[in-house]
């Protein structure tokens, strides 16, 4: 019952935010909600280091994660632009990482459009240039998305290394020896094993918020444009004013 209450309030809060952003679901979406099939939500976890084979049994390791729902996997990665760092890709196939397990987090009745809106809204919080291996990584995004979809946090062990690393950051070397996966269609090249990059999905990969394009890997990614987003919000506000008139 507690989990159901958390899911209700998370969904309600998102719908309230979506209304003020001009992205509220229409009446037909709301009416069809009760007849909609429930979609499982998985947390897909990947190994980023061989040492995980030893550390996993003790509840610690270097992990990458993404949230799989509706046949797509959503994750967060870094780039050098002040735009969304949220990406959507083929499930359980993150480049540069070894798939370990899929953890069932729960189920959602949200449509693919609603899920897309949530991912877009999180893109304003998880900016590509804000990516940090310890303080704001893919696991932080997965946790935020799971809370929005099913009202649950990800298992603690998935991001425990970042928590401990952040706590004792003053004792850590600048090179932690962990290389996150690269962006779809933008694999990191020219980086030596001794000096890996820490920007997951680094490069000019595209993000979620504009029109979809298919890369050579068959991965869907879209680019966030603040001007287009503002235009959509203005159009939505104008439509609401016309309806009231």
SULFENUR-V980607 format. One record per pair of residues at least 24 apart in sequence whose ideal C-beta (glycine too) atoms are under 10 Angstrom apart, sorted by the first residue. I is the first residue (numbers start at 1). J is the second residue. Records with the same first field share a line. If there is no record, write none. Layout:
I->J + J
This chain:
2->151
3->106 + 150 + 151 + 152
4->151
5->151
6->147 + 150 + 151 + 152 + 153
7->106 + 107 + 108 + 109 + 147 + 148 + 149 + 150 + 151 + 152
8->151
9->151
10->118 + 146 + 147 + 148 + 149 + 150 + 151 + 152
11->108 + 109 + 110 + 114 + 118 + 148 + 149 + 150 + 151
13->148
14->110 + 114 + 117 + 118 + 121 + 148 + 149
15->114 + 117
17->117 + 118 + 121
18->114 + 117 + 118 + 120 + 121
19->236 + 240
20->233 + 237
21->117 + 120 + 121 + 124 + 229 + 232 + 233 + 236 + 237
22->229 + 230 + 232 + 233 + 234 + 235 + 236 + 237 + 238 + 239 + 240
23->113 + 114 + 116 + 117 + 118 + 120 + 121 + 229 + 232 + 233 + 236
24->117 + 236 + 240
25->110 + 111 + 113 + 114 + 117
26->113
29->110 + 111 + 113 + 114
32->109 + 111
33->109 + 110 + 111 + 114
34->109
35->109
36->108 + 109 + 110 + 111 + 114
37->107 + 109
38->106 + 107 + 108 + 109 + 110
39->68 + 69 + 70 + 71 + 106 + 107 + 108 + 109 + 110 + 111 + 112 + 115 + 149
40->68 + 69 + 70 + 102 + 104 + 105 + 106 + 107 + 108 + 150
41->67 + 68 + 69 + 70 + 103 + 104 + 105 + 106 + 107 + 108 + 110 + 115 + 145 + 146 + 149 + 150 + 152
42->66 + 67 + 68 + 69 + 73 + 91 + 92 + 101 + 102 + 103 + 104 + 105 + 106 + 146
43->67 + 68 + 101 + 102 + 103 + 104 + 105 + 139 + 142 + 143 + 145 + 146 + 152 + 154 + 155 + 158
44->68 + 73 + 74 + 75 + 91 + 92 + 93 + 94 + 97 + 99 + 100 + 101 + 102 + 103 + 142
45->92 + 97 + 99 + 100 + 101 + 102 + 103 + 139 + 142 + 154 + 155 + 157 + 158
46->75 + 92 + 93 + 94 + 96 + 97 + 98 + 99 + 100 + 101 + 138 + 180 + 181
47->97 + 98 + 99 + 100 + 101
48->94 + 96 + 97 + 98 + 100 + 138 + 161 + 177 + 178 + 179 + 180 + 181 + 200
49->97 + 98 + 161 + 176 + 177 + 178 + 179
50->98
51->177 + 178
52->98 + 100 + 161
53->100
55->157 + 160 + 161
56->100 + 101 + 157
58->157 + 160
59->155 + 156 + 157 + 158 + 160
60->156 + 157 + 160 + 161 + 163 + 164
61->100 + 157 + 158 + 160 + 161
62->97 + 133 + 161 + 162 + 165 + 176 + 177 + 178 + 179 + 180
63->97 + 100 + 101 + 137 + 138 + 139 + 142 + 154 + 157 + 158 + 159 + 160 + 161 + 162 + 178
64->94 + 96 + 97 + 98 + 99 + 100 + 137 + 138 + 139 + 142 + 158 + 178 + 180 + 181 + 200 + 201
65->94 + 97 + 100 + 103 + 137 + 138 + 139 + 140 + 141 + 142 + 143 + 146 + 154 + 155 + 158 + 159
66->91 + 92 + 93 + 94 + 97 + 138 + 139 + 141 + 142 + 145 + 181
67->91 + 105 + 115 + 119 + 138 + 141 + 142 + 143 + 144 + 145 + 146 + 148 + 149 + 150 + 154
68->92 + 102 + 104 + 105
69->105 + 107 + 108 + 110 + 112 + 115 + 118 + 119 + 145 + 146 + 149 + 150
70->108 + 110 + 111 + 112 + 115 + 116
71->112
72->112 + 115 + 116 + 119 + 219 + 220
73->142 + 219
74->115 + 116 + 118 + 119 + 122 + 138 + 141 + 142 + 145 + 149 + 208
75->119 + 126 + 137 + 138 + 139 + 141 + 142 + 145 + 181 + 200 + 201
76->119 + 122 + 123 + 125 + 126 + 127 + 128 + 130 + 131 + 136 + 137 + 138 + 139 + 140 + 141 + 142 + 144 + 145 + 200 + 201 + 207
77->126 + 128 + 131 + 137 + 138 + 141 + 180 + 181 + 182 + 183 + 184 + 186 + 199 + 200 + 201 + 202 + 203 + 205 + 207
78->126 + 127 + 128 + 129 + 130 + 131 + 132 + 133 + 136 + 137 + 138 + 180 + 183 + 197 + 198 + 199 + 200 + 201 + 202 + 203
79->127 + 128 + 129 + 131 + 183 + 186 + 199 + 200 + 201 + 202 + 203 + 204 + 205 + 206 + 207
80->128 + 129 + 131 + 199 + 202 + 203 + 204
81->127 + 128 + 129 + 204 + 207 + 223 + 224
82->127 + 128 + 129 + 130 + 224 + 226
83->123 + 124 + 127 + 128 + 129 + 206 + 207 + 209 + 223 + 224 + 225 + 226
84->119 + 120 + 121 + 122 + 123 + 124 + 125 + 126 + 127 + 128 + 206 + 207 + 208 + 209 + 210 + 222 + 223 + 224 + 225 + 226 + 229
85->122 + 123 + 125 + 126 + 127 + 128 + 129 + 130 + 131 + 136 + 138 + 141 + 183 + 199 + 200 + 201 + 205 + 207 + 208 + 224
86->119 + 120 + 121 + 122 + 123 + 124 + 125 + 126 + 127 + 128 + 138 + 141 + 145 + 201 + 207 + 208 + 209 + 221 + 222 + 224
87->119 + 123 + 128 + 138 + 141 + 183 + 184 + 200 + 201 + 205 + 206 + 207 + 208 + 219 + 220 + 221 + 222
88->115 + 116 + 119 + 184 + 207 + 208 + 212 + 219 + 220 + 221 + 222
89->181 + 183 + 184 + 201 + 205 + 215 + 217 + 218 + 219 + 220 + 221
90->184 + 217 + 218 + 219 + 220
93->181 + 184 + 217 + 218 + 219
94->138 + 180 + 181 + 182 + 184 + 200 + 201
95->181 + 182 + 183 + 184 + 185 + 186 + 187 + 188 + 201 + 217 + 219
96->179 + 180 + 181 + 182 + 183 + 187 + 188 + 200 + 201
97->138 + 179 + 180 + 181 + 182 + 200
98->181
100->158
101->158
103->146 + 154 + 155 + 158
104->150
105->142 + 145 + 146 + 147 + 149 + 150 + 151 + 152 + 153 + 154 + 155
106->146 + 149 + 150 + 151 + 152
107->149 + 150
108->146 + 148 + 149 + 150 + 151
110->148 + 149 + 150
114->148 + 149
115->145 + 148 + 149
116->208 + 209 + 222
118->144 + 145 + 148 + 149
119->145 + 148 + 149 + 207 + 208 + 209
120->207 + 208 + 209 + 210 + 222 + 224 + 229
121->148 + 209
122->148 + 208
123->207 + 208 + 209 + 222 + 224 + 229
124->209 + 224 + 226 + 229
126->207
127->207 + 224
128->183 + 199 + 200 + 201 + 202 + 205 + 207 + 224
129->199
131->180 + 198 + 199 + 200 + 201 + 202
132->162 + 166 + 198 + 199
133->161 + 162 + 165 + 166 + 176 + 178 + 180 + 198 + 199 + 200
134->159 + 161 + 162 + 163 + 164 + 165 + 166 + 167 + 169 + 172 + 176 + 198
135->162 + 165 + 166 + 169
136->162
137->161 + 162 + 180 + 198 + 200
138->162 + 180 + 181 + 200 + 201
139->163
174->198
183->207 + 215 + 219 + 221
184->214 + 215 + 216 + 217 + 218 + 219 + 220 + 221
185->213 + 214 + 215 + 216 + 217 + 218 + 219 + 221
186->215 + 221
187->217
